[in-house]
């Protein structure tokens, strides 16, 4: 193997199984354990690999309701609202967006009463002008990552 595509191949191998040992990665990529270790350290230092975390099935834990919230924010309060949302443990994604709304947030809730309570609390606390919430009926694809091509890393 040449080192030309090593970073992409290493990332792709970790996307398949983030718990793999350095030795098994080295064997698959046909390089030394030291080479894998050095490349991993560099990818971590550069912020390309941000961590190694489990993939949790929230439905299996009783978080059956996924809500997508679109929010219009008062004037200069965008940072305040996004920070407030990001601090909520059940918000799994918070985005500043273009278009008709300023913020898009995705949250996981145990039931619609839990969702309703938390959304009402948010609307009463934060300078939000308008909100539109959709409940996800079926998560076709969620929390997916994609493999890198040869020239991506």
C-alpha positions as CSV (number, residue, x, y, z in Angstrom):
1,X,0.0,0.0,0.0
2,X,1.2,3.5,-0.7
3,X,0.7,6.2,1.9
4,X,-1.1,8.3,-0.7
5,X,-4.6,7.2,0.4
6,X,-3.7,6.0,3.8
7,X,-5.6,8.7,5.8
8,X,-8.8,8.1,3.8
9,X,-8.5,4.3,4.1
10,X,-7.8,4.6,7.8
11,X,-10.9,6.8,8.3
12,X,-13.0,4.5,6.3
13,X,-11.9,1.5,8.3
14,X,-12.7,3.3,11.6
15,X,-16.1,4.3,10.2
16,X,-16.9,0.6,9.8
17,X,-15.7,-0.2,13.4
18,X,-14.3,2.6,15.6
19,X,-13.1,0.0,18.2
20,X,-10.6,-1.7,16.0
21,X,-7.1,-2.2,17.4
22,X,-4.1,-0.5,15.8
23,X,-2.8,-4.0,14.9
24,X,-5.9,-5.0,13.0
25,X,-5.9,-1.6,11.2
26,X,-2.2,-2.0,10.3
27,X,-2.8,-5.6,9.0
28,X,-5.8,-4.5,6.8
29,X,-4.0,-1.4,5.5
30,X,-0.7,-3.3,5.0
31,X,1.4,-0.8,7.0
32,X,3.1,-0.9,10.4
33,X,1.3,-0.3,13.7
34,X,3.6,2.7,14.2
35,X,2.5,4.1,10.9
36,X,-1.2,3.7,11.8
37,X,-0.6,5.2,15.3
38,X,1.3,8.2,13.8
39,X,-1.4,8.9,11.2
40,X,-4.2,8.5,13.7
41,X,-2.4,11.0,16.0
42,X,-2.1,13.5,13.2
43,X,-5.7,13.1,12.2
44,X,-6.7,13.7,15.8
45,X,-4.3,16.7,16.2
46,X,-5.7,18.2,13.0
47,X,-9.3,17.8,14.3
48,X,-10.3,15.5,11.5
49,X,-11.0,12.7,13.9
50,X,-12.8,14.3,16.9
51,X,-13.4,11.3,19.0
52,X,-14.6,7.7,19.3
53,X,-18.2,7.4,20.5
54,X,-20.8,4.7,20.6
55,X,-23.8,4.9,18.3
56,X,-26.9,4.9,20.5
57,X,-30.3,3.7,19.4
58,X,-32.4,6.3,21.3
59,X,-35.7,4.5,20.3
60,X,-34.5,1.4,22.2
61,X,-34.0,3.7,25.3
62,X,-37.6,5.0,25.1
63,X,-36.9,8.2,23.1
64,X,-39.6,7.4,20.6
65,X,-40.3,11.0,19.4
66,X,-38.0,12.9,17.1
67,X,-38.9,16.5,16.5
68,X,-37.5,18.9,13.9
69,X,-37.9,22.5,15.0
70,X,-37.6,25.5,12.7
71,X,-37.2,28.8,14.6
72,X,-37.2,32.5,13.7
73,X,-35.2,34.4,16.2
74,X,-35.4,38.0,17.4
75,X,-32.8,40.3,15.9
76,X,-29.4,39.7,17.3
77,X,-30.4,36.8,19.6
78,X,-29.2,34.1,17.3
79,X,-26.2,33.1,19.4
80,X,-28.2,33.1,22.6
81,X,-30.9,30.8,21.1
82,X,-28.4,28.4,19.5
83,X,-26.4,28.2,22.8
84,X,-29.5,27.6,24.8
85,X,-30.6,24.8,22.4
86,X,-27.1,23.2,22.3
87,X,-27.1,23.1,26.1
88,X,-30.3,21.1,26.1
89,X,-29.3,17.4,26.5
90,X,-32.1,16.1,24.3
91,X,-31.2,18.3,21.3
92,X,-29.0,16.1,19.1
93,X,-28.4,18.7,16.4
94,X,-28.6,22.5,16.2
95,X,-28.0,24.5,13.0
96,X,-27.9,28.1,12.0
97,X,-29.6,28.1,8.5
98,X,-30.5,30.2,5.6
99,X,-34.0,30.5,4.3
100,X,-37.3,31.4,6.0
101,X,-36.0,30.4,9.5
102,X,-32.8,31.1,11.4
103,X,-32.4,27.9,13.4
104,X,-33.1,24.3,12.8
105,X,-32.9,21.9,15.8
106,X,-33.5,18.2,16.1
107,X,-34.5,16.7,19.5
108,X,-35.3,13.3,20.9
109,X,-38.1,12.9,23.4
110,X,-39.7,10.1,25.3
111,X,-43.2,11.1,24.2
112,X,-45.2,14.0,22.8
113,X,-46.0,15.3,26.2
114,X,-42.3,15.5,27.0
115,X,-41.7,17.2,23.6
116,X,-44.5,19.7,24.1
117,X,-43.3,20.6,27.6
118,X,-39.8,21.2,26.5
119,X,-40.8,23.2,23.4
120,X,-43.1,25.4,25.4
121,X,-40.4,26.0,28.0
122,X,-38.0,27.0,25.2
123,X,-40.5,29.3,23.6
124,X,-41.1,31.1,26.9
125,X,-37.4,31.5,27.8
126,X,-35.8,32.4,24.5
127,X,-36.4,35.4,22.1
128,X,-38.1,33.4,19.4
129,X,-40.5,35.1,17.1
130,X,-41.9,32.0,15.4
131,X,-41.6,28.3,15.5
132,X,-42.7,25.4,13.3
133,X,-42.2,21.9,14.7
134,X,-42.5,18.7,12.7
135,X,-42.6,15.2,14.3
136,X,-40.6,12.6,12.4
137,X,-42.9,9.7,11.3
138,X,-40.1,7.4,10.1
139,X,-36.3,7.9,10.3
140,X,-35.2,6.4,7.0
141,X,-31.5,7.4,7.6
142,X,-30.1,8.9,10.7
143,X,-26.7,9.8,12.0
144,X,-25.0,8.3,9.0
145,X,-21.4,9.0,8.0
146,X,-20.0,8.5,4.6
147,X,-16.9,6.8,3.3
148,X,-14.2,9.1,1.9
149,X,-13.0,8.9,-1.6
150,X,-9.3,8.6,-2.4
151,X,-8.7,12.4,-2.6
152,X,-10.8,13.5,0.4
153,X,-8.3,13.2,3.2
